[in-house]
Amino acid sequence: LYDKCSYTSHDRGWVLGIEALSDQGTRDPRYYFTLRTDRARKATTITAHRSYLPNQWVHLAVTYNGRIIKLYINGAQAATSSEQVGPIFSPLTQNCKVLMIGGNALNQNYRGYLEQFSLWKTPRSQEKIVHDMGQAVHGLSNSLPQLVLQNSFENVKRAWTPMKNGKFPQIENIYHHGSSLDTILDLPQCGQTLCDNLEVITNYNKFTSFRRPKVVRYRVVNIYDDNHENPTVTKDQIELQHQKLNEAFSKYNITWELDLLEKNDSFLRHRLILTNCDITKIGDGMCEPECNHALTGFDGGDCRHIIPSVALKKKQNGVCDMDCNIESFHFDGGDCCNPNVTDVTKTCFDPQSPH
């Protein structure tokens, strides 16, 4: 849509199309929208986040409220700009507007399929744009007061005037299903997920229709003694955590489903468990951060570069001294793995010990 009365500039108005961002021919073609209002000195162009994929139906929508331009691809906001301000055309140029489909004033033409075109008086919200997508697939919507133009090109010769060689576009009947309208995002970087994309998660939080009900199932394993006493955590603690999880995630339509597994095992109940610290890592000659703890003798001494000289006097003195509970001291000469001396479930880190 441009101003045909402006002889000094051909970019007053707006253009929606596909153009290559690369200087090397047609590489990296993307959907774009260009706008230059009547008061602006230059045009503003916003582009999609990725190259377009050929041979796929796409729903494109653009809104402008006098301050912000937004480009939507298949209902998802893909680009925005606030560089343009005010009405697109002044009242003096009301009769100078020309709407062109399939090309522009610079004789740049579009080769492809177009199913439907709609022009509105007021900017559409994202929720309404998604609704329009369904209408585009299942049929035209009813006449609305804010709808300026809606055309499915069923009768091109009656509604449009050819601008190039006097030829009209060719009409073809092509069936496509609405499920093909899908936004494809770039693959996340290594170590990240789609939820690490700030733009994606921000729109997910704002756009309630994305929040379809979801159920997250999780399991809590609670260890008891052999007589089913002394649990790791009480049932009240588990129920309170479950309640808080559902309260925190309910606004996102996420429900947590608890699966509680209770196991009687006194041996396992009284074992020292450090996350990711396998017993084979202790004293293996390498300092493992996950095992660097006083209860492991600082990874069996691997994370202690200086051994206090006083520790030599404590070795194998009938008491488990943690300063000596390292591989180079044979885990305090065996005192820290002797059930007659100490609670071996908490002090024995010797991989060769039966305890």
Summary of the structure (lengths in Angstrom):
residues: 355
radius of gyration: 34.5
end to end distance: 81.5
largest distance: 104.9
contacts: 849
relative contact order: 0.07
helix: 27%
strand: 21%
